[in-house]
Amino acid sequence: MSTITIKDIPPAMHRTLKAQAKAHGRSLNKEVLATLENSLHSTRLDAGSTLLRARTVRETMGIYLTETDLASRKNEGRR
C-alpha cells in the first residue's frame, strides 16, 4: 500500500472528518479513504442530458414559466 501525507488541512475540515469517522465507527484514516473512494467513484452529472430531461418533462407537463413568473412567485409575500 502507498502512503500519502496531506498538509494544511483546514481545522473545520479536520473536525468534520473526525466527527464523521466517529459517527461511522472508523479511524480517521479509514474515514479519509472512504471519503476519497466515494468521491472518485461518484457519478458525474452530464449537464446536457440533465437539461434535455428537464425540457422533456416541461414539454410533457405543458408548463412554461418565464423569468418574470419566477420572480413574481419568489417575491410573493415578501412585502
C-alpha positions in Angstrom: 0.0 0.0 0.0 1.1 3.5 -0.7 1.2 6.3 1.9 0.5 10.0 1.3 0.7 13.0 3.6 -1.9 15.7 3.4 -0.7 19.1 4.6 -2.5 22.2 5.7 -6.0 20.7 6.3 -8.3 23.5 7.5 -9.3 23.0 11.1 -13.0 22.9 10.2 -12.4 20.1 7.7 -10.4 18.1 10.2 -13.1 18.4 12.8 -15.7 17.3 10.3 -13.7 14.3 9.2 -13.1 13.3 12.8 -16.8 13.7 13.6 -17.8 11.6 10.5 -15.2 8.9 11.5 -16.7 8.7 15.0 -20.2 8.5 13.6 -19.2 5.8 11.2 -17.2 3.9 13.8 -14.0 4.2 11.7 -10.5 5.6 12.3 -9.7 9.0 10.8 -7.5 7.3 8.2 -10.3 4.9 7.2 -12.8 7.8 7.0 -10.5 9.7 4.7 -10.1 6.6 2.5 -13.9 6.1 2.4 -14.4 9.8 1.5 -11.9 9.6 -1.3 -13.3 6.4 -2.6 -16.9 7.9 -2.6 -15.6 11.0 -4.4 -13.7 9.1 -7.0 -16.5 6.7 -7.8 -19.4 9.2 -7.7 -21.3 9.7 -10.9 -20.7 13.0 -12.6 -23.8 14.7 -13.9 -23.9 15.4 -17.6 -25.4 18.9 -17.9 -26.6 18.4 -21.4 -28.6 15.2 -20.6 -30.0 16.8 -17.4 -31.2 19.8 -19.4 -32.7 17.6 -22.1 -34.6 15.6 -19.4 -35.8 18.8 -17.8 -37.1 20.1 -21.2 -38.8 16.8 -21.9 -40.6 17.0 -18.5 -41.6 20.6 -19.1 -43.0 19.8 -22.6 -44.8 16.7 -21.3 -46.4 18.8 -18.5 -47.1 21.8 -20.7 -45.8 24.2 -18.0 -43.8 27.2 -19.3 -42.7 29.7 -16.7 -40.9 32.9 -17.7 -38.3 34.7 -15.6 -41.0 37.2 -14.7 -43.3 34.4 -13.5 -40.5 33.0 -11.3 -39.5 36.4 -9.9 -43.2 37.1 -9.1 -43.7 33.8 -7.3 -40.4 34.2 -5.4 -41.3 37.7 -4.2 -44.9 36.9 -3.2 -45.4 37.7 0.5 -42.1 39.5 0.9 -43.6 42.9 1.1 
